[in-house]
Amino acid sequence: MSLIEVRGLKKSFGSLDVLKGIDLSLEQGERVAIIGGSGCGKTVFLRSLCLLEKPDAGQVFIDGQEITAKGARVNEIRRSMGMLHQQFHLFSEMNVMDNLCLAPTHILKIPRREAEKKAMELLGLVGLANCANAWPTVLSGGQQQRIAICRCLMMEPKVLLFDEPTSALDPTMVGEVLAVIRMLAKRNMGMIIVTHEMNFAREVADRVLFFADGGIYEQGTPAEIFDAPKREKTISFIHKIKYFTYEIRERQFDLMRMQGGIQSFGEKYGLAPSHIFRLRLCCEELVYELLANCYPDREDIDLNLSVSHAELDDTTQIDIDCGGVRYNPFEQEENNLGVMILNKMSRKLEYHCTDNRNQISIRL
């Protein structure tokens, strides 16, 4: 018997058909990742499983019980599920221990002392044993989300639903939450994870669903979806690359505008602050190195900078195309601080000269 079984699930908002008849099964211990563009129905689907959104049609079975049936004991059935939201939803007027013990003592009628013992075990599991008496408002976003995971586990669910659990976090805190989810995955807990973290989905999931056109557009193993997608929209989404471009046409260009554009680009697509700093530094060093050596006696400049970020493998690349004197900066490391910085910060450096134009690529 499947842990979750979905048959013909449909949901509309007015004339907008969000879910157009979804069929899905989740087996015990299976981990399913759901990916897709904004507005494709990922969150609506997840919320429909536990009736936070009421489906218009279809059936949902949780551990053999139909939660969508007329007269179903919804609250009892959905105790088998724990759901993690984008926001943490901790009770700010309660400390961490009270947040964790509230539901098991009131709903499951577990004695407070027993609940506290279990809470301390879970807090130790996620590295927050010293926060039992802390108030949620003094904790970081990553700590609050780890507490929220513990709160779900206090009810001993058979499956966890994650709705983009890292989307509300500062990039520096994402790793600590993903580490906890990885740990739970190793414990054979069933999971459905809506995520935009492609590398994480590849690593944790047994099966990946790509949502589009109101349903499961394509599904397969992580290798099948990320390395060899078959359908057009999946291919387009998986290989989606973001770009920032900047043209330099005079020696006295606006460095702050270029650096500000790179900063905004990095923040928009969730790059870590340390990564954005390296990106800005490499761009600045490389641009000034080329200005000094490709255009030693010229004020008219034709240098084109492009920064790209690929979600698939979480890599960032700097590409520069410029004219002027032929010059390979990567051959000049000796006593050249700028080139030494580039070499130290980069995974891969490439130089080509094509049609009398210098082509430089740096992968971070």
C-alpha positions as CSV (number, residue, x, y, z in Angstrom):
1,M,0.0,0.0,0.0
2,S,1.3,3.4,-1.0
3,L,2.0,6.0,1.8
4,I,0.3,8.6,-0.4
5,E,-1.8,8.0,-3.4
6,V,-3.3,10.8,-5.5
7,R,-5.9,10.1,-8.2
8,G,-7.1,12.8,-10.7
9,L,-6.5,15.8,-8.4
10,K,-7.9,19.0,-9.8
11,K,-7.8,22.6,-8.5
12,S,-8.9,25.9,-10.1
13,F,-9.0,29.5,-9.0
14,G,-11.8,31.1,-11.0
15,S,-11.1,30.5,-14.7
16,L,-7.4,29.5,-13.9
17,D,-6.9,25.7,-14.0
18,V,-3.9,25.2,-11.7
19,L,-4.0,21.4,-11.3
20,K,-5.6,19.5,-14.2
21,G,-5.8,15.9,-13.0
22,I,-2.7,14.7,-11.2
23,D,-2.0,11.1,-10.4
24,L,0.9,10.2,-8.0
25,S,1.9,7.6,-5.5
26,L,4.6,7.9,-2.8
27,E,5.9,4.7,-1.3
28,Q,7.2,4.2,2.2
29,G,10.6,5.8,2.6
30,E,10.5,7.3,-0.9
31,R,11.7,10.9,-1.5
32,V,10.1,12.9,-4.3
33,A,11.3,16.3,-5.4
34,I,9.0,18.7,-7.3
35,I,10.6,21.4,-9.5
36,G,9.1,23.8,-11.9
37,G,8.6,27.5,-12.7
38,S,6.8,30.0,-10.5
39,G,3.0,29.6,-10.7
40,C,3.0,26.0,-12.0
41,G,1.1,24.6,-9.1
42,K,3.8,23.1,-7.0
43,T,2.7,24.7,-3.7
44,V,-1.0,24.3,-4.5
45,F,-0.5,20.6,-5.0
46,L,1.4,20.2,-1.7
47,R,-1.3,22.1,0.2
48,S,-4.0,20.0,-1.5
49,L,-2.6,16.8,-0.1
50,C,-3.4,17.9,3.5
51,L,-6.5,19.9,2.5
52,L,-5.0,23.3,3.3
53,E,-6.4,23.8,-0.2
54,K,-9.6,22.0,-1.0
55,P,-9.4,20.2,-4.3
56,D,-12.2,20.6,-6.8
57,A,-12.0,17.0,-7.9
58,G,-10.0,13.8,-7.3
59,Q,-9.0,11.7,-4.4
60,V,-6.1,11.7,-1.9
61,F,-5.3,8.7,0.2
62,I,-2.9,9.0,3.2
63,D,-1.6,5.7,4.5
64,G,-4.7,4.0,3.1
65,Q,-7.3,6.5,4.4
66,E,-9.0,8.9,2.0
67,I,-8.7,12.4,3.3
68,T,-10.9,13.8,0.5
69,A,-13.8,11.5,1.3
70,K,-17.0,13.0,2.5
71,G,-17.1,12.9,6.3
72,A,-13.4,11.9,6.5
73,R,-11.8,12.6,9.9
74,V,-9.4,15.1,8.3
75,N,-7.4,16.2,11.4
76,E,-6.8,12.6,12.4
77,I,-5.7,11.5,8.9
78,R,-3.3,14.4,8.4
79,R,-1.5,13.7,11.6
80,S,0.5,11.2,9.4
81,M,1.9,14.2,7.6
82,G,4.2,17.0,8.7
83,M,4.4,20.1,6.6
84,L,7.2,22.6,6.5
85,H,6.3,26.0,5.0
86,Q,8.4,28.8,3.4
87,Q,7.8,30.8,6.6
88,F,8.5,29.2,10.0
89,H,5.2,29.9,11.8
90,L,6.6,29.4,15.2
91,F,4.6,30.9,18.1
92,S,6.5,34.0,19.0
93,E,4.9,34.2,22.5
94,M,6.3,30.8,23.4
95,N,9.9,29.6,23.8
96,V,11.3,26.8,21.8
97,M,10.4,24.1,24.2
98,D,6.8,25.2,24.5
99,N,6.6,25.4,20.7
100,L,7.7,21.8,20.4
101,C,5.6,20.4,23.3
102,L,2.3,22.1,22.5
103,A,0.8,19.8,19.9
104,P,2.0,16.4,21.3
105,T,0.7,17.2,24.8
106,H,-2.7,18.6,23.7
107,I,-3.4,16.4,20.6
108,L,-1.6,13.2,21.3
109,K,-2.0,13.6,25.1
110,I,1.7,12.8,25.7
111,P,2.8,13.8,29.3
112,R,4.7,17.0,29.3
113,R,7.9,15.4,30.8
114,E,7.9,12.8,28.1
115,A,7.4,15.4,25.4
116,E,10.2,17.5,26.8
117,K,12.6,14.5,26.7
118,K,11.7,13.9,23.1
119,A,12.1,17.5,22.3
120,M,15.6,17.6,23.7
121,E,16.5,14.6,21.7
122,L,15.3,16.2,18.5
123,L,17.0,19.5,19.3
124,G,20.2,17.7,19.8
125,L,19.7,15.9,16.5
126,V,19.6,19.3,14.7
127,G,22.3,20.9,16.7
128,L,20.1,23.2,18.8
129,A,20.1,21.6,22.2
130,N,21.2,24.9,23.8
131,C,18.2,26.8,22.3
132,A,15.4,25.0,24.3
133,N,14.6,28.0,26.4
134,A,15.2,30.6,23.7
135,W,12.5,32.7,22.1
136,P,12.0,32.3,18.3
137,T,12.5,36.0,17.7
138,V,16.2,35.8,18.8
139,L,17.0,32.9,16.5
140,S,18.3,33.2,13.0
141,G,16.0,32.1,10.1
142,G,18.0,28.9,9.7
143,Q,17.6,28.0,13.4
144,Q,13.9,28.8,13.3
145,Q,13.4,26.5,10.3
146,R,15.3,23.7,12.1
147,I,13.0,24.2,15.1
148,A,10.0,24.0,12.7
149,I,11.3,20.7,11.4
150,C,11.6,19.4,15.0
151,R,8.1,20.5,15.7
152,C,6.9,18.4,12.8
153,L,8.9,15.4,14.0
154,M,7.4,15.7,17.5
155,M,4.1,14.3,16.0
156,E,5.9,11.3,14.5
157,P,4.6,11.8,10.9
158,K,5.1,9.1,8.3
159,V,5.8,11.6,5.6
160,L,7.1,15.2,5.5
161,L,6.0,17.8,3.0
162,F,8.5,20.6,2.4
163,D,7.3,23.7,0.6
164,E,10.5,25.4,-0.5
165,P,11.9,25.3,3.0
166,T,14.9,27.5,2.2
167,S,13.3,30.2,0.1
168,A,12.8,32.6,3.0
169,L,16.3,32.2,4.3
170,D,19.5,34.3,3.8
171,P,21.8,32.3,1.4
172,T,24.2,31.8,4.3
173,M,21.6,29.8,6.2
174,V,20.4,27.6,3.4
175,G,23.1,24.9,4.0
176,E,22.2,24.3,7.6
177,V,18.5,23.5,6.8
178,L,19.4,21.3,3.8
179,A,21.8,19.4,6.0
180,V,19.0,18.5,8.4
181,I,16.8,17.4,5.5
182,R,19.6,15.2,4.1
183,M,20.0,13.6,7.5
184,L,16.2,12.8,7.6
185,A,16.5,11.4,4.1
186,K,19.1,8.9,5.3
187,R,16.6,7.7,8.0
188,N,14.3,6.4,5.3
189,M,11.5,9.0,6.0
190,G,9.0,9.6,3.2
191,M,9.3,13.1,1.8
192,I,7.8,15.3,-0.9
193,I,10.0,18.4,-1.4
194,V,9.0,21.4,-3.5
195,T,12.4,23.1,-4.1
196,H,14.3,25.4,-6.3
197,E,17.7,23.9,-5.1
198,M,18.5,21.8,-8.1
199,N,21.7,20.2,-6.7
200,F,19.8,19.3,-3.5
201,A,17.0,17.7,-5.5
202,R,19.5,15.7,-7.4
203,E,21.3,14.5,-4.3
204,V,18.3,13.7,-2.0
205,A,15.4,12.6,-4.3
206,D,14.7,9.1,-5.6
207,R,12.3,10.6,-8.1
208,V,12.0,14.1,-9.6
209,L,8.7,15.6,-10.9
210,F,8.8,18.6,-13.3
211,F,5.5,20.5,-13.1
212,A,4.2,22.4,-16.1
213,D,0.9,22.8,-17.9
214,G,-1.2,22.0,-14.8
215,G,0.4,18.7,-13.9
216,I,3.4,16.4,-14.0
217,Y,4.9,17.3,-17.3
218,E,7.9,14.9,-16.9
219,Q,9.2,12.6,-14.2
220,G,12.1,10.3,-13.7
221,T,15.2,9.6,-11.6
222,P,17.5,12.6,-10.9
223,A,19.8,11.4,-13.6
224,E,17.0,11.2,-16.1
225,I,15.6,14.6,-15.4
226,F,18.8,16.6,-14.8
227,D,21.1,14.9,-17.3
228,A,18.8,13.7,-20.0
229,P,15.4,15.4,-20.0
230,K,13.3,14.4,-22.9
231,R,10.5,16.9,-23.2
232,E,10.9,20.5,-24.5
233,K,9.8,22.5,-21.4
234,T,11.8,20.3,-19.1
235,I,14.9,20.8,-21.2
236,S,14.4,24.5,-21.2
237,F,13.9,24.7,-17.5
238,I,16.8,22.4,-16.5
239,H,19.3,24.2,-18.7
240,K,18.1,27.7,-17.7
241,I,20.9,30.1,-17.4
242,K,20.8,33.7,-16.0
243,Y,22.9,36.4,-17.5
244,F,24.2,39.8,-16.5
245,T,26.0,41.8,-19.3
246,Y,28.0,45.1,-19.2
247,E,29.6,47.0,-22.0
248,I,32.7,49.1,-21.6
249,R,33.3,51.7,-24.3
250,E,35.7,54.1,-22.6
251,R,38.7,53.8,-20.2
252,Q,37.0,55.9,-17.5
253,F,34.0,53.6,-17.2
254,D,31.6,53.5,-14.3
255,L,33.1,50.8,-12.1
256,M,30.5,51.3,-9.3
257,R,27.6,50.8,-11.8
258,M,29.2,47.5,-13.1
259,Q,29.9,46.3,-9.5
260,G,26.4,47.3,-8.4
261,G,24.9,45.3,-11.3
262,I,26.9,42.2,-10.4
263,Q,25.8,42.6,-6.8
264,S,22.1,42.8,-7.7
265,F,22.5,39.9,-10.1
266,G,24.0,37.7,-7.4
267,E,21.4,38.7,-4.8
268,K,18.5,38.1,-7.2
269,Y,19.5,34.5,-7.9
270,G,20.5,33.6,-4.4
271,L,24.3,33.5,-4.7
272,A,26.1,33.5,-1.3
273,P,27.6,36.8,-0.3
274,S,31.1,35.3,-0.3
275,H,30.5,34.1,-3.8
276,I,29.2,37.5,-5.0
277,F,32.3,39.1,-3.4
278,R,34.7,36.8,-5.4
279,L,32.7,37.4,-8.5
280,R,33.0,41.2,-8.2
281,L,36.7,41.0,-7.4
282,C,37.4,38.7,-10.3
283,C,35.5,40.9,-12.7
284,E,37.3,44.1,-11.5
285,E,40.8,42.5,-11.7
286,L,40.2,41.0,-15.1
287,V,38.7,44.2,-16.6
288,Y,41.6,46.4,-15.4
289,E,44.2,43.8,-16.5
290,L,42.7,43.9,-20.0
291,L,42.3,47.6,-20.2
292,A,46.0,48.1,-19.3
293,N,47.3,45.5,-21.7
294,C,44.9,45.3,-24.6
295,Y,44.4,49.0,-24.9
296,P,47.6,50.6,-23.7
297,D,47.4,53.7,-25.9
298,R,43.7,53.9,-26.7
299,E,40.8,55.7,-25.1
300,D,38.1,54.0,-27.3
301,I,37.4,50.6,-25.7
302,D,35.2,47.7,-27.0
303,L,35.1,45.3,-24.1
304,N,32.0,43.2,-23.4
305,L,31.5,41.5,-20.0
306,S,29.1,38.7,-19.4
307,V,28.3,36.9,-16.1
308,S,26.2,33.8,-16.2
309,H,24.9,31.5,-13.5
310,A,23.6,27.9,-14.3
311,E,21.1,26.5,-11.9
312,L,21.8,22.9,-13.0
313,D,25.3,22.7,-11.5
314,D,25.3,25.9,-9.5
315,T,28.3,27.4,-11.4
316,T,29.0,31.0,-12.3
317,Q,31.1,32.0,-15.3
318,I,32.7,35.3,-16.4
319,D,33.2,35.8,-20.1
320,I,34.9,38.8,-21.6
321,D,35.3,39.6,-25.3
322,C,37.5,42.5,-26.3
323,G,39.7,43.8,-29.1
324,G,42.9,45.6,-29.0
325,V,46.3,44.0,-28.6
326,R,46.4,40.2,-28.3
327,Y,46.9,39.4,-24.6
328,N,46.6,36.2,-22.5
329,P,46.4,37.4,-18.9
330,F,46.8,33.8,-17.6
331,E,50.4,33.6,-18.8
332,Q,51.4,36.6,-16.7
333,E,51.1,35.2,-13.1
334,E,54.7,35.9,-12.0
335,N,54.7,39.2,-9.9
336,N,51.2,40.0,-11.2
337,L,48.9,40.3,-8.2
338,G,45.7,40.6,-10.2
339,V,46.3,37.4,-12.2
340,M,47.4,35.6,-9.0
341,I,44.0,36.5,-7.5
342,L,42.2,35.2,-10.6
343,N,44.0,31.9,-10.4
344,K,43.4,31.4,-6.8
345,M,39.6,32.1,-6.9
346,S,38.8,30.2,-10.1
347,R,38.0,26.6,-10.9
348,K,38.8,27.0,-14.6
349,L,40.6,29.6,-16.7
350,E,40.5,29.7,-20.5
351,Y,41.9,32.1,-23.2
352,H,41.4,32.1,-27.0
353,C,42.0,34.7,-29.7
354,T,39.5,34.5,-32.5
355,D,39.3,37.0,-35.4
356,N,41.7,39.3,-33.6
357,R,39.6,39.4,-30.5
358,N,40.5,38.2,-27.0
359,Q,38.1,35.7,-25.5
360,I,38.5,35.0,-21.8
361,S,36.5,32.7,-19.6
362,I,36.6,32.1,-15.9
363,R,34.5,29.6,-14.0
364,L,34.0,30.1,-10.3
